[in-house]
Amino acid sequence: MESTTTQQKLLALIVLPGLILALVWASTPLIERNGGLDYDGVYYAAMASAHPADPSLARIAPYCWRVVTPFLASLLPFGTITNFEVLAFLSNWLALALLYGLLRRSGLSYRASLLGMLLYAGIFWTVKFSFYSPCYIDYQTQAISLAILYLMLRRRYWALPALLALGVLQKESIIFLVPIVYVHYAGQYGWLSRKTVLFLALSLILPALAVVAVRAWVHPIRDYAHTTHYLTNLRVLLHRGFWPRFAVALFSGLGILPALVAYRARQVYPFLRRNLHWALLVAIGILSLFGGTDKARLFLYMLPAAVVFAAEAMEPVLVRPKGAAWVWLGGTLLLHFYLGNLLTPMGTYEDYLRRMVPEHAIGPVWGELVRIGAVLLLWVGLTLWYAHRRAEKAPSPASRPA
């Protein structure tokens, strides 16, 4: 891993995140629904308010058990939505900085790590959604998740059980990071050594105690069963109409990353074998897709791994990029921004549902599938052109030295 100068760190940790966040915040309107609170945000806003109009909204499960972001929002002196927007700005800044550190700790170069930050920010659900619907809590869930993964790579294992406990108070699904940190820890100290078993026990017990404590403290006004909710979401797989909408959600949640990783699979596969924790994060991310209805937003759980894979896939192109390589990199990034809906005007609420949350859209989504297909065909054409230019400049076998 190449050394990084102070100026490079300044660009990666201060300038680039600040520029991304400022531009996205300034160009993103507030969602129309419920006066900017959206759906889930109604409950979190009630939890953050000292005098909510309807106090019962602060006791709706499972939202009422996710106390970290509403508590922090309640400490700020601005209006309710502005409090959440400020938290979104700070949490996203932290998330981008942690992602950069995570990419560097994964052995990626400085350029690939910067590119990874842009790929991550190019997904609507990371940064833009934070300002479109700021009263949701996904931005801080991502920041805590990335903090756990970053400390794991730094081998600061002692801090992880407590951070996991904080994480489940933010959102209960963070408990699914326990297998990832266990696999990484076991790779250092053995799968069933005394230290490993103790670490795993602490990583499970402290979050479990946090869950028990918050549920003893906050009593919901209606019952909620995670298992029933999960099984309900699994049953949608049997509906024929689910799959076209899921295809739209896939590219809403990951942009061009699936195509990019598939194109450079030979580059990514050895890296994946050396870093099984990232493969496990993808596997757990697939299971997490059925924890809720909005599939595109749920791809956030596997997104860090997808970004690591994509940045690794593009690493060889970044060594000494020249004319054609820069065109391919720039074109790929722009198409990713478009497919990930960073550059797409928000339009009406119905437009938002059709492009970003197709499960709730009224009517068919074939138009969106055609749009996605056209973007992918354009990227394939660009990639074939780049491969042809690269082959033209490669030395012929006869000209290579013996």
Secondary structure, DSSP 8 states (H G I E B T S, - for coil): -----HHHHHIIIIIHHHHHHHHHHHH----SGGGGTTTHHHHHHHHH-SS-SSGGGGG-TTGGG--HHHHHHHHSSS-HHHHHHHHHHHHHHHHHHHHHHHHHHTT--HHHHHHHHHHHHTBTTTTHHHHHSTTSSHHHHHHHHHHHHHHHHTT-GGGHHHHHHHHHHH-GGGGGGHHHHHHHHHHHH-SS-HHHHHHHHHHHHHHHHHHHHHHHH---SS---HHHHHHHHHHGGG-TTHHHHHHHHHHHHHTTHHHHHHHTHHHHHHHHHH-HHHHHHHHHHHHHGGGSS-HHHHGGGTHHHHHHHHHHHHTGGGSS--HHHHHHHHHHHHHHHHHTBSSS---SHHHHHHHH-GGG-SS--HHHHHHHHHHHHHHHHHHHHHHHHHHHHS--GGGS--
